[in-house]
Amino acid sequence: MCTYTQTHTHHTHILLHLLVFILIVEAI
C-alpha cells in the first residue's frame, strides 16, 4: 500500500509538472 501511494504521488507530481510546463509554453 505504501509503494502504491508513493507511485501514485510520484505520477501525480509528474502530471503537475507537465501541466505547469504547458501553461508556461502557452503563456509565451
C-alpha positions as CSV (number, residue, x, y, z in Angstrom):
1,M,0.0,0.0,0.0
2,C,2.9,2.3,0.8
3,T,4.5,1.6,-2.5
4,Y,1.2,2.2,-4.3
5,T,0.8,5.6,-2.6
6,Q,4.4,6.6,-3.4
7,T,3.9,5.6,-7.0
8,H,0.6,7.4,-7.3
9,T,2.0,10.6,-5.7
10,H,5.1,10.5,-8.0
11,H,2.9,10.0,-11.1
12,T,0.6,12.9,-10.0
13,H,3.8,15.0,-9.4
14,I,4.9,14.4,-12.9
15,L,1.5,15.3,-14.3
16,L,1.5,18.6,-12.3
17,H,4.9,19.4,-13.8
18,L,3.6,18.7,-17.3
19,L,0.6,21.0,-16.7
20,V,2.8,23.8,-15.4
21,F,5.2,23.4,-18.4
22,I,2.2,23.6,-20.8
23,L,0.9,26.7,-19.1
24,I,4.3,28.4,-19.4
25,V,4.6,27.5,-23.1
26,E,1.1,28.7,-23.8
27,A,1.9,32.0,-21.9
28,I,4.8,32.5,-24.2
